[in-house]
Amino acid sequence: MPEETTVSTTTAGAPGGRASSAPLLGRDAEPTLFELSHPGRRSWSFRTTGIPEVPVDDLVPAAHRRDAPVDVAEVSERDLVAHFTRLSHRQFAVDLGAYPLGSCTMKYNPKVCDTVAGLPGLAGVHPAAPASMTQGWLGLMVELEETLCEVTGMAAATLQPAAGAAGELTGLLLMRAWHAAQGRERHKVIIPDSAHGTNPASVTLGGYEVVTVPSDDRGCVDMAALRSVLDEDVAGIMLTNPNTLGLFEEDIADIAAAVHQVGGLLYYDGANLNAILGVVRPGDMGFDIVHMNLHKTFATPHGGGGPGAGPVAVSERLVPFLPGPRPVRVAGGGPDDGFAWETPAASIGRVHTWHGNTLVLARALAYILANGGDGLKRIAQVAVLNANWIRRRLHDAYDVPFDRPCMHEVVLSARKLKSEHGVRALDVAKRLLEEGFHAPTVYFPLIVDEALMVEPTETESPETLEALAVALERIAAEAAELGQEAMAAHPLVTPVRRVDEARAARHLVPTFDARG
Amino acid sequence: MLAFLGLTSVDELFDVVPEAVKLQRDLELADGVGEPDVLAHMEGYADRNRARSDRLVCFAGGGAYDHEIPSVTPALAGRAEFVTSYTPYQPEVAQGVLQAVFEFQTMVARIAGLPVSNASLYDGGSAAVEAVNLGTAATGRQTVWVSEGIHPHWRAMLGTFAVGTGHRIRTVPLTDGVTDWAAAPPGDEPPGVVLVGYPNYLGCLEDLGAVRALCDRTGALMVVGADPLAAGLLRSAGDWGADVMVGEGQAFGTPLGFGGPYLGLFACSSSHVRRLPGRLVGETVDVEGRVAYVTTLRAREQDIRREKATSNVCTNQTLMAVTAAVQLGWLGTSGLAEVATRCARATRYARDAVLGVDGVTPWADAPVVREFAVRLPRPADVVIERMADAGFLAGISLEGAVTDGDHGLLIAVTERRTAGQIDAYAAALAKAVA
């Protein structure tokens, strides 16, 4: 092996919080389940039912019957368990260590919420059962809705959207319905150039045209540019606040006034709501529509890419347009009179097949109950404290393009490393994986060169933050010392090394059967 | 830490927030409590759900089924590495999720009889919406013919999202339980998409050969909303000539959970892969030539393409996809056929028993495999309430779901139902409709 394949792991500083002890061996690829398959093996067993064994030919007309069984795989339970357990060992996770993936809010997910999601009285309920038989679920959802409204300063909410992007589209359809009810059609929605990609994609699906406004040299919405695009064809603006640079939009009151003045609505992308819990509320900033990412702010686990949950809360004037049916307290009823489904008068309709990602909603409520109003504010305070500590701690080793107090995350830049040593943000990220940390978000927001977006979250200890900072400092020093070629060789000790992404796209192999 | 930042109080961290918008009080929420109190509170809600499957024997379906979930499924899919990771943006440390999703894609593609599957969408309804978006983009036509036999909630979602996209959703009615394509709205432009259920919402098997012919005649994309578990017995959507298969994957190891999180399935022919919504995992190699997996064709997605993306989906239902891969691994080739067959047998047995009840008549005579609809002599809502007193969740009322549905009851019978339960159900139904 060439010399540069030696890994020097960080030993200086605090030992806390790193997953560098994890046995991510990665010597061989794990075979697919299909390669482990052997004819005749099986895992399944079913209950004894006493139902007569009618032949298949008598059950399904020949025209509809498949010729041969679907070839899935044939494995024993033992081999099935070994396979997926080995796969799990090839996967980094919050439960292994810090995951400072900016904008994604990878905080620790309390285990009590898993227990809640597994309660037979919640997990075993059919979604089409009548309200009379699902009062517990309706009550749970109403309590969550009321809680989310208090946290956001809004009047009512829908819990149906399954994720943030679904919430965005729901919000834009609410915006559209509200304008239509005012007897007008508008065509444009404004979004800052620092916005998440889901924002413009949702705007298009909502039937609107995207108008992008630039950020100013402080990293916030450029007020002059905003005013120049505001007119009576603007349906609204979508803002993330704090924005994706981790900065609070200090002009928010002026922005709200200017947008409202032309009859537009303000949409709050709740991706960063965790930064302001109990400190400032979207409703009080002037927002009309708010989506929340329960998997970020309220710690429901992200499951390797989902599920999430993206409830949308609205101000009073938009309540009649909310998706339906929605769970409500029985009109005029007391605390024991129960709950019912109700579809708002001018509802935009259904946005989920059932009632939303309900077991995720239950987890979020459990998290909120455990933390309480006092705890939610503490979450924001510690998240902001940790991010500022990282910013301050690393502003010598890395560029901090907007080096002023940030909120829950900080965007660093590797542009100096790149210009002086050819080492990119990607190289820093890949090298960090070897230190037992997940990488920060790289190359986002798009307006920062060589962006490294670090969101430490409130659940990491000072010792872990110190270990993370030491690792990042060490990597910057290494970059200067060893240069691009050496850095680009990393990672070396992960289950696989750098992956040929171009080949994946050029020779598409989306299934085992497409293997050449 | 505050001193390091030159601060004396935590509140100073929020000096950037203008005083005028700051919350000048505490949140009006109770203070935090410990785990036992949280569990007690949530158990209180759980206890108020009478329709939990350990209290009422479940005969409800409609896209959400009470199937066996073996011990291995939560044990494996519930592993913390799968549960507490994010979207696999760093493939070097995300091979576990990526490979599990690759295997899931393979299984879904094989079930669909189509070459490509994505990494999941939110639920069956959202998959149908995405299929319509793909089909209208591919054909350049905004008109969509949707069978009345498509799940009523899917149809409702199609209506909701069509307001933004401008698609014209036309419902083609059912006759005798199957779609009457001759009754499609006259004078319309030809459809860009035709969407049909297999089996449909009433459990009936549609003539997909006729749908293929219709699509050949009109140039529409053929989208089949298939039940992926019944597919263990039935000809695949791809075999029928479908361009896209969508479906609800809850049946593969995900609990009923009051409707979520579920699993949207989406498979299509190779020609549409560049319009595929959502994430796609592909196989490749690392720098040492070892097999590796990575999300691919990323240029379709919102974080790269922004307003020109094929979909806005970002977070999907990966954990449910991993769950399905485990559950399908447990079922395997023989088990998927076996569970579908057991459902079909139980459905046959139950249908015979239920139609033996005085005053209960079949909704339609079309063949069924896992679910069936009947007409009751009383409103279904009343019967469902009475059946609960006898210990059953009797099914789903068809009121509002299909034309003249208020006396209709949709009954699903999975492999978990025993002859004894079904006999008792029929006996209770006889009393409930009397």
Boltz contact constraints between the chains, C-beta under 6 A:
constraints:
  - contact:
      token1: [A, 29]
      token2: [B, 290]
      max_distance: 6.0
  - contact:
      token1: [A, 29]
      token2: [B, 291]
      max_distance: 6.0
  - contact:
      token1: [A, 32]
      token2: [B, 103]
      max_distance: 6.0
  - contact:
      token1: [A, 33]
      token2: [B, 103]
      max_distance: 6.0
  - contact:
      token1: [A, 33]
      token2: [B, 329]
      max_distance: 6.0
  - contact:
      token1: [A, 42]
      token2: [B, 332]
      max_distance: 6.0
  - contact:
      token1: [A, 42]
      token2: [B, 334]
      max_distance: 6.0
  - contact:
      token1: [A, 43]
      token2: [B, 330]
      max_distance: 6.0
  - contact:
      token1: [A, 44]
      token2: [B, 330]
      max_distance: 6.0
  - contact:
      token1: [A, 44]
      token2: [B, 331]
      max_distance: 6.0
  - contact:
      token1: [A, 44]
      token2: [B, 335]
      max_distance: 6.0
  - contact:
      token1: [A, 46]
      token2: [B, 415]
      max_distance: 6.0
  - contact:
      token1: [A, 49]
      token2: [B, 418]
      max_distance: 6.0
  - contact:
      token1: [A, 49]
      token2: [B, 419]
      max_distance: 6.0
  - contact:
      token1: [A, 50]
      token2: [B, 418]
      max_distance: 6.0
  - contact:
      token1: [A, 50]
      token2: [B, 419]
      max_distance: 6.0
  - contact:
      token1: [A, 51]
      token2: [B, 345]
      max_distance: 6.0
  - contact:
      token1: [A, 51]
      token2: [B, 346]
      max_distance: 6.0
  - contact:
      token1: [A, 51]
      token2: [B, 349]
      max_distance: 6.0
  - contact:
      token1: [A, 51]
      token2: [B, 419]
      max_distance: 6.0
  - contact:
      token1: [A, 54]
      token2: [B, 345]
      max_distance: 6.0
  - contact:
      token1: [A, 56]
      token2: [B, 341]
      max_distance: 6.0
  - contact:
      token1: [A, 59]
      token2: [B, 344]
      max_distance: 6.0
  - contact:
      token1: [A, 60]
      token2: [B, 233]
      max_distance: 6.0
  - contact:
      token1: [A, 61]
      token2: [B, 367]
      max_distance: 6.0
  - contact:
      token1: [A, 64]
      token2: [B, 205]
      max_distance: 6.0
  - contact:
      token1: [A, 64]
      token2: [B, 234]
      max_distance: 6.0
  - contact:
      token1: [A, 64]
      token2: [B, 235]
      max_distance: 6.0
  - contact:
      token1: [A, 66]
      token2: [B, 234]
      max_distance: 6.0
  - contact:
      token1: [A, 66]
      token2: [B, 235]
      max_distance: 6.0
  - contact:
      token1: [A, 69]
      token2: [B, 333]
      max_distance: 6.0
  - contact:
      token1: [A, 69]
      token2: [B, 337]
      max_distance: 6.0
  - contact:
      token1: [A, 70]
      token2: [B, 110]
      max_distance: 6.0
  - contact:
      token1: [A, 70]
      token2: [B, 111]
      max_distance: 6.0
  - contact:
      token1: [A, 70]
      token2: [B, 336]
      max_distance: 6.0
  - contact:
      token1: [A, 71]
      token2: [B, 110]
      max_distance: 6.0
  - contact:
      token1: [A, 71]
      token2: [B, 333]
      max_distance: 6.0
  - contact:
      token1: [A, 72]
      token2: [B, 107]
      max_distance: 6.0
  - contact:
      token1: [A, 72]
      token2: [B, 328]
      max_distance: 6.0
  - contact:
      token1: [A, 72]
      token2: [B, 332]
      max_distance: 6.0
  - contact:
      token1: [A, 72]
      token2: [B, 333]
      max_distance: 6.0
  - contact:
      token1: [A, 72]
      token2: [B, 336]
      max_distance: 6.0
  - contact:
      token1: [A, 73]
      token2: [B, 329]
      max_distance: 6.0
  - contact:
      token1: [A, 73]
      token2: [B, 332]
      max_distance: 6.0
  - contact:
      token1: [A, 74]
      token2: [B, 332]
      max_distance: 6.0
  - contact:
      token1: [A, 74]
      token2: [B, 333]
      max_distance: 6.0
  - contact:
      token1: [A, 77]
      token2: [B, 72]
      max_distance: 6.0
  - contact:
      token1: [A, 80]
      token2: [B, 329]
      max_distance: 6.0
  - contact:
      token1: [A, 84]
      token2: [B, 76]
      max_distance: 6.0
  - contact:
      token1: [A, 84]
      token2: [B, 326]
      max_distance: 6.0
  - contact:
      token1: [A, 87]
      token2: [B, 96]
      max_distance: 6.0
  - contact:
      token1: [A, 87]
      token2: [B, 99]
      max_distance: 6.0
  - contact:
      token1: [A, 87]
      token2: [B, 100]
      max_distance: 6.0
  - contact:
      token1: [A, 88]
      token2: [B, 79]
      max_distance: 6.0
  - contact:
      token1: [A, 88]
      token2: [B, 81]
      max_distance: 6.0
  - contact:
      token1: [A, 88]
      token2: [B, 96]
      max_distance: 6.0
  - contact:
      token1: [A, 90]
      token2: [B, 95]
      max_distance: 6.0
  - contact:
      token1: [A, 90]
      token2: [B, 96]
      max_distance: 6.0
  - contact:
      token1: [A, 91]
      token2: [B, 81]
      max_distance: 6.0
  - contact:
      token1: [A, 91]
      token2: [B, 85]
      max_distance: 6.0
  - contact:
      token1: [A, 91]
      token2: [B, 94]
      max_distance: 6.0
  - contact:
      token1: [A, 91]
      token2: [B, 96]
      max_distance: 6.0
  - contact:
      token1: [A, 91]
      token2: [B, 97]
      max_distance: 6.0
  - contact:
      token1: [A, 92]
      token2: [B, 93]
      max_distance: 6.0
  - contact:
      token1: [A, 93]
      token2: [B, 80]
      max_distance: 6.0
  - contact:
      token1: [A, 93]
      token2: [B, 81]
      max_distance: 6.0
  - contact:
      token1: [A, 93]
      token2: [B, 84]
      max_distance: 6.0
  - contact:
      token1: [A, 93]
      token2: [B, 85]
      max_distance: 6.0
  - contact:
      token1: [A, 94]
      token2: [B, 84]
      max_distance: 6.0
  - contact:
      token1: [A, 95]
      token2: [B, 80]
      max_distance: 6.0
  - contact:
      token1: [A, 95]
      token2: [B, 84]
      max_distance: 6.0
  - contact:
      token1: [A, 101]
      token2: [B, 86]
      max_distance: 6.0
  - contact:
      token1: [A, 104]
      token2: [B, 86]
      max_distance: 6.0
  - contact:
      token1: [A, 106]
      token2: [B, 86]
      max_distance: 6.0
  - contact:
      token1: [A, 109]
      token2: [B, 84]
      max_distance: 6.0
  - contact:
      token1: [A, 112]
      token2: [B, 35]
      max_distance: 6.0
  - contact:
      token1: [A, 112]
      token2: [B, 38]
      max_distance: 6.0
  - contact:
      token1: [A, 116]
      token2: [B, 42]
      max_distance: 6.0
  - contact:
      token1: [A, 119]
      token2: [B, 46]
      max_distance: 6.0
  - contact:
      token1: [A, 120]
      token2: [B, 52]
      max_distance: 6.0
  - contact:
      token1: [A, 120]
      token2: [B, 54]
      max_distance: 6.0
  - contact:
      token1: [A, 121]
      token2: [B, 46]
      max_distance: 6.0
  - contact:
      token1: [A, 121]
      token2: [B, 47]
      max_distance: 6.0
  - contact:
      token1: [A, 121]
      token2: [B, 49]
      max_distance: 6.0
  - contact:
      token1: [A, 121]
      token2: [B, 52]
      max_distance: 6.0
  - contact:
      token1: [A, 122]
      token2: [B, 46]
      max_distance: 6.0
  - contact:
      token1: [A, 123]
      token2: [B, 255]
      max_distance: 6.0
  - contact:
      token1: [A, 123]
      token2: [B, 257]
      max_distance: 6.0
  - contact:
      token1: [A, 124]
      token2: [B, 52]
      max_distance: 6.0
  - contact:
      token1: [A, 124]
      token2: [B, 53]
      max_distance: 6.0
  - contact:
      token1: [A, 124]
      token2: [B, 54]
      max_distance: 6.0
  - contact:
      token1: [A, 124]
      token2: [B, 256]
      max_distance: 6.0
  - contact:
      token1: [A, 125]
      token2: [B, 49]
      max_distance: 6.0
  - contact:
      token1: [A, 125]
      token2: [B, 51]
      max_distance: 6.0
  - contact:
      token1: [A, 125]
      token2: [B, 52]
      max_distance: 6.0
  - contact:
      token1: [A, 125]
      token2: [B, 256]
      max_distance: 6.0
  - contact:
      token1: [A, 125]
      token2: [B, 258]
      max_distance: 6.0
  - contact:
      token1: [A, 126]
      token2: [B, 58]
      max_distance: 6.0
  - contact:
      token1: [A, 126]
      token2: [B, 60]
      max_distance: 6.0
  - contact:
      token1: [A, 126]
      token2: [B, 64]
      max_distance: 6.0
  - contact:
      token1: [A, 126]
      token2: [B, 256]
      max_distance: 6.0
  - contact:
      token1: [A, 126]
      token2: [B, 393]
      max_distance: 6.0
  - contact:
      token1: [A, 127]
      token2: [B, 64]
      max_distance: 6.0
  - contact:
      token1: [A, 127]
      token2: [B, 258]
      max_distance: 6.0
  - contact:
      token1: [A, 127]
      token2: [B, 259]
      max_distance: 6.0
  - contact:
      token1: [A, 128]
      token2: [B, 60]
      max_distance: 6.0
  - contact:
      token1: [A, 128]
      token2: [B, 62]
      max_distance: 6.0
  - contact:
      token1: [A, 128]
      token2: [B, 396]
      max_distance: 6.0
  - contact:
      token1: [A, 129]
      token2: [B, 51]
      max_distance: 6.0
  - contact:
      token1: [A, 129]
      token2: [B, 393]
      max_distance: 6.0
  - contact:
      token1: [A, 133]
      token2: [B, 50]
      max_distance: 6.0
  - contact:
      token1: [A, 133]
      token2: [B, 51]
      max_distance: 6.0
  - contact:
      token1: [A, 133]
      token2: [B, 388]
      max_distance: 6.0
  - contact:
      token1: [A, 134]
      token2: [B, 49]
      max_distance: 6.0
  - contact:
      token1: [A, 134]
      token2: [B, 51]
      max_distance: 6.0
  - contact:
      token1: [A, 135]
      token2: [B, 48]
      max_distance: 6.0
  - contact:
      token1: [A, 136]
      token2: [B, 45]
      max_distance: 6.0
  - contact:
      token1: [A, 136]
      token2: [B, 46]
      max_distance: 6.0
  - contact:
      token1: [A, 136]
      token2: [B, 48]
      max_distance: 6.0
  - contact:
      token1: [A, 136]
      token2: [B, 49]
      max_distance: 6.0
  - contact:
      token1: [A, 137]
      token2: [B, 49]
      max_distance: 6.0
  - contact:
      token1: [A, 137]
      token2: [B, 258]
      max_distance: 6.0
  - contact:
      token1: [A, 139]
      token2: [B, 45]
      max_distance: 6.0
  - contact:
      token1: [A, 140]
      token2: [B, 45]
      max_distance: 6.0
  - contact:
      token1: [A, 150]
      token2: [B, 27]
      max_distance: 6.0
  - contact:
      token1: [A, 150]
      token2: [B, 28]
      max_distance: 6.0
  - contact:
      token1: [A, 162]
      token2: [B, 122]
      max_distance: 6.0
  - contact:
      token1: [A, 163]
      token2: [B, 315]
      max_distance: 6.0
  - contact:
      token1: [A, 165]
      token2: [B, 312]
      max_distance: 6.0
  - contact:
      token1: [A, 165]
      token2: [B, 313]
      max_distance: 6.0
  - contact:
      token1: [A, 165]
      token2: [B, 314]
      max_distance: 6.0
  - contact:
      token1: [A, 173]
      token2: [B, 164]
      max_distance: 6.0
  - contact:
      token1: [A, 197]
      token2: [B, 302]
      max_distance: 6.0
  - contact:
      token1: [A, 197]
      token2: [B, 303]
      max_distance: 6.0
  - contact:
      token1: [A, 197]
      token2: [B, 306]
      max_distance: 6.0
  - contact:
      token1: [A, 198]
      token2: [B, 302]
      max_distance: 6.0
  - contact:
      token1: [A, 198]
      token2: [B, 312]
      max_distance: 6.0
  - contact:
      token1: [A, 198]
      token2: [B, 314]
      max_distance: 6.0
  - contact:
      token1: [A, 200]
      token2: [B, 306]
      max_distance: 6.0
  - contact:
      token1: [A, 200]
      token2: [B, 307]
      max_distance: 6.0
  - contact:
      token1: [A, 201]
      token2: [B, 302]
      max_distance: 6.0
  - contact:
      token1: [A, 201]
      token2: [B, 309]
      max_distance: 6.0
  - contact:
      token1: [A, 201]
      token2: [B, 312]
      max_distance: 6.0
  - contact:
      token1: [A, 202]
      token2: [B, 312]
      max_distance: 6.0
  - contact:
      token1: [A, 204]
      token2: [B, 307]
      max_distance: 6.0
  - contact:
      token1: [A, 205]
      token2: [B, 164]
      max_distance: 6.0
  - contact:
      token1: [A, 205]
      token2: [B, 312]
      max_distance: 6.0
  - contact:
      token1: [A, 206]
      token2: [B, 164]
      max_distance: 6.0
  - contact:
      token1: [A, 207]
      token2: [B, 164]
      max_distance: 6.0
  - contact:
      token1: [A, 210]
      token2: [B, 307]
      max_distance: 6.0
  - contact:
      token1: [A, 248]
      token2: [B, 16]
      max_distance: 6.0
  - contact:
      token1: [A, 248]
      token2: [B, 17]
      max_distance: 6.0
  - contact:
      token1: [A, 278]
      token2: [B, 27]
      max_distance: 6.0
  - contact:
      token1: [A, 279]
      token2: [B, 14]
      max_distance: 6.0
  - contact:
      token1: [A, 280]
      token2: [B, 17]
      max_distance: 6.0
  - contact:
      token1: [A, 280]
      token2: [B, 21]
      max_distance: 6.0
  - contact:
      token1: [A, 280]
      token2: [B, 22]
      max_distance: 6.0
  - contact:
      token1: [A, 280]
      token2: [B, 23]
      max_distance: 6.0
  - contact:
      token1: [A, 281]
      token2: [B, 23]
      max_distance: 6.0
  - contact:
      token1: [A, 284]
      token2: [B, 21]
      max_distance: 6.0
  - contact:
      token1: [A, 285]
      token2: [B, 21]
      max_distance: 6.0
  - contact:
      token1: [A, 301]
      token2: [B, 83]
      max_distance: 6.0
  - contact:
      token1: [A, 301]
      token2: [B, 84]
      max_distance: 6.0
  - contact:
      token1: [A, 302]
      token2: [B, 86]
      max_distance: 6.0
  - contact:
      token1: [A, 303]
      token2: [B, 83]
      max_distance: 6.0
  - contact:
      token1: [A, 303]
      token2: [B, 318]
      max_distance: 6.0
  - contact:
      token1: [A, 303]
      token2: [B, 319]
      max_distance: 6.0
  - contact:
      token1: [A, 304]
      token2: [B, 82]
      max_distance: 6.0
  - contact:
      token1: [A, 304]
      token2: [B, 85]
      max_distance: 6.0
  - contact:
      token1: [A, 304]
      token2: [B, 97]
      max_distance: 6.0
  - contact:
      token1: [A, 304]
      token2: [B, 318]
      max_distance: 6.0
  - contact:
      token1: [A, 305]
      token2: [B, 87]
      max_distance: 6.0
  - contact:
      token1: [A, 305]
      token2: [B, 316]
      max_distance: 6.0
  - contact:
      token1: [A, 305]
      token2: [B, 318]
      max_distance: 6.0
  - contact:
      token1: [A, 306]
      token2: [B, 315]
      max_distance: 6.0
  - contact:
      token1: [A, 306]
      token2: [B, 316]
      max_distance: 6.0
  - contact:
      token1: [A, 306]
      token2: [B, 317]
      max_distance: 6.0
  - contact:
      token1: [A, 306]
      token2: [B, 318]
      max_distance: 6.0
  - contact:
      token1: [A, 307]
      token2: [B, 261]
      max_distance: 6.0
  - contact:
      token1: [A, 307]
      token2: [B, 317]
      max_distance: 6.0
  - contact:
      token1: [A, 308]
      token2: [B, 315]
      max_distance: 6.0
  - contact:
      token1: [A, 348]
      token2: [B, 160]
      max_distance: 6.0
  - contact:
      token1: [A, 349]
      token2: [B, 156]
      max_distance: 6.0
  - contact:
      token1: [A, 349]
      token2: [B, 159]
      max_distance: 6.0
  - contact:
      token1: [A, 349]
      token2: [B, 160]
      max_distance: 6.0
  - contact:
      token1: [A, 350]
      token2: [B, 153]
      max_distance: 6.0
  - contact:
      token1: [A, 350]
      token2: [B, 156]
      max_distance: 6.0
  - contact:
      token1: [A, 350]
      token2: [B, 157]
      max_distance: 6.0
  - contact:
      token1: [A, 350]
      token2: [B, 160]
      max_distance: 6.0
  - contact:
      token1: [A, 351]
      token2: [B, 160]
      max_distance: 6.0
  - contact:
      token1: [A, 353]
      token2: [B, 123]
      max_distance: 6.0
  - contact:
      token1: [A, 353]
      token2: [B, 124]
      max_distance: 6.0
  - contact:
      token1: [A, 353]
      token2: [B, 125]
      max_distance: 6.0
  - contact:
      token1: [A, 353]
      token2: [B, 153]
      max_distance: 6.0
  - contact:
      token1: [A, 354]
      token2: [B, 259]
      max_distance: 6.0
  - contact:
      token1: [A, 354]
      token2: [B, 260]
      max_distance: 6.0
  - contact:
      token1: [A, 355]
      token2: [B, 259]
      max_distance: 6.0
  - contact:
      token1: [A, 356]
      token2: [B, 260]
      max_distance: 6.0
  - contact:
      token1: [A, 357]
      token2: [B, 260]
      max_distance: 6.0
  - contact:
      token1: [A, 357]
      token2: [B, 261]
      max_distance: 6.0
  - contact:
      token1: [A, 358]
      token2: [B, 257]
      max_distance: 6.0
  - contact:
      token1: [A, 358]
      token2: [B, 258]
      max_distance: 6.0
  - contact:
      token1: [A, 358]
      token2: [B, 259]
      max_distance: 6.0
  - contact:
      token1: [A, 358]
      token2: [B, 260]
      max_distance: 6.0
  - contact:
      token1: [A, 359]
      token2: [B, 257]
      max_distance: 6.0
  - contact:
      token1: [A, 360]
      token2: [B, 261]
      max_distance: 6.0
  - contact:
      token1: [A, 366]
      token2: [B, 38]
      max_distance: 6.0
  - contact:
      token1: [A, 366]
      token2: [B, 42]
      max_distance: 6.0
  - contact:
      token1: [A, 369]
      token2: [B, 38]
      max_distance: 6.0
  - contact:
      token1: [A, 369]
      token2: [B, 41]
      max_distance: 6.0
  - contact:
      token1: [A, 370]
      token2: [B, 32]
      max_distance: 6.0
  - contact:
      token1: [A, 370]
      token2: [B, 38]
      max_distance: 6.0
  - contact:
      token1: [A, 371]
      token2: [B, 32]
      max_distance: 6.0
  - contact:
      token1: [A, 372]
      token2: [B, 30]
      max_distance: 6.0
  - contact:
      token1: [A, 372]
      token2: [B, 31]
      max_distance: 6.0
  - contact:
      token1: [A, 372]
      token2: [B, 32]
      max_distance: 6.0
  - contact:
      token1: [A, 373]
      token2: [B, 26]
      max_distance: 6.0
  - contact:
      token1: [A, 373]
      token2: [B, 27]
      max_distance: 6.0
  - contact:
      token1: [A, 373]
      token2: [B, 29]
      max_distance: 6.0
  - contact:
      token1: [A, 374]
      token2: [B, 31]
      max_distance: 6.0
  - contact:
      token1: [A, 375]
      token2: [B, 32]
      max_distance: 6.0
  - contact:
      token1: [A, 381]
      token2: [B, 10]
      max_distance: 6.0
  - contact:
      token1: [A, 384]
      token2: [B, 13]
      max_distance: 6.0
  - contact:
      token1: [A, 385]
      token2: [B, 1]
      max_distance: 6.0
  - contact:
      token1: [A, 388]
      token2: [B, 5]
      max_distance: 6.0
  - contact:
      token1: [A, 389]
      token2: [B, 1]
      max_distance: 6.0
  - contact:
      token1: [A, 392]
      token2: [B, 5]
      max_distance: 6.0
  - contact:
      token1: [A, 405]
      token2: [B, 16]
      max_distance: 6.0
  - contact:
      token1: [A, 433]
      token2: [B, 92]
      max_distance: 6.0
  - contact:
      token1: [A, 433]
      token2: [B, 93]
      max_distance: 6.0
  - contact:
      token1: [A, 439]
      token2: [B, 90]
      max_distance: 6.0
  - contact:
      token1: [A, 491]
      token2: [B, 92]
      max_distance: 6.0
  - contact:
      token1: [A, 494]
      token2: [B, 92]
      max_distance: 6.0
  - contact:
      token1: [A, 494]
      token2: [B, 93]
      max_distance: 6.0
  - contact:
      token1: [A, 495]
      token2: [B, 95]
      max_distance: 6.0
  - contact:
      token1: [A, 496]
      token2: [B, 92]
      max_distance: 6.0
  - contact:
      token1: [A, 496]
      token2: [B, 95]
      max_distance: 6.0
  - contact:
      token1: [A, 496]
      token2: [B, 286]
      max_distance: 6.0
  - contact:
      token1: [A, 496]
      token2: [B, 290]
      max_distance: 6.0
  - contact:
      token1: [A, 496]
      token2: [B, 292]
      max_distance: 6.0
  - contact:
      token1: [A, 497]
      token2: [B, 286]
      max_distance: 6.0
  - contact:
      token1: [A, 497]
      token2: [B, 287]
      max_distance: 6.0
  - contact:
      token1: [A, 497]
      token2: [B, 288]
      max_distance: 6.0
  - contact:
      token1: [A, 498]
      token2: [B, 287]
      max_distance: 6.0
  - contact:
      token1: [A, 499]
      token2: [B, 91]
      max_distance: 6.0
  - contact:
      token1: [A, 499]
      token2: [B, 284]
      max_distance: 6.0
  - contact:
      token1: [A, 499]
      token2: [B, 286]
      max_distance: 6.0
  - contact:
      token1: [A, 499]
      token2: [B, 292]
      max_distance: 6.0
  - contact:
      token1: [A, 499]
      token2: [B, 294]
      max_distance: 6.0
  - contact:
      token1: [A, 500]
      token2: [B, 284]
      max_distance: 6.0
  - contact:
      token1: [A, 500]
      token2: [B, 285]
      max_distance: 6.0
  - contact:
      token1: [A, 501]
      token2: [B, 294]
      max_distance: 6.0
  - contact:
      token1: [A, 503]
      token2: [B, 284]
      max_distance: 6.0
  - contact:
      token1: [A, 504]
      token2: [B, 282]
      max_distance: 6.0
  - contact:
      token1: [A, 504]
      token2: [B, 284]
      max_distance: 6.0
  - contact:
      token1: [A, 504]
      token2: [B, 294]
      max_distance: 6.0
  - contact:
      token1: [A, 504]
      token2: [B, 296]
      max_distance: 6.0
  - contact:
      token1: [A, 505]
      token2: [B, 296]
      max_distance: 6.0
  - contact:
      token1: [A, 505]
      token2: [B, 297]
      max_distance: 6.0
  - contact:
      token1: [A, 508]
      token2: [B, 282]
      max_distance: 6.0
  - contact:
      token1: [A, 509]
      token2: [B, 282]
      max_distance: 6.0
  - contact:
      token1: [A, 509]
      token2: [B, 283]
      max_distance: 6.0
  - contact:
      token1: [A, 510]
      token2: [B, 105]
      max_distance: 6.0
  - contact:
      token1: [A, 510]
      token2: [B, 116]
      max_distance: 6.0
  - contact:
      token1: [A, 510]
      token2: [B, 280]
      max_distance: 6.0
  - contact:
      token1: [A, 510]
      token2: [B, 282]
      max_distance: 6.0
  - contact:
      token1: [A, 511]
      token2: [B, 105]
      max_distance: 6.0
  - contact:
      token1: [A, 511]
      token2: [B, 106]
      max_distance: 6.0
  - contact:
      token1: [A, 511]
      token2: [B, 109]
      max_distance: 6.0
  - contact:
      token1: [A, 512]
      token2: [B, 106]
      max_distance: 6.0
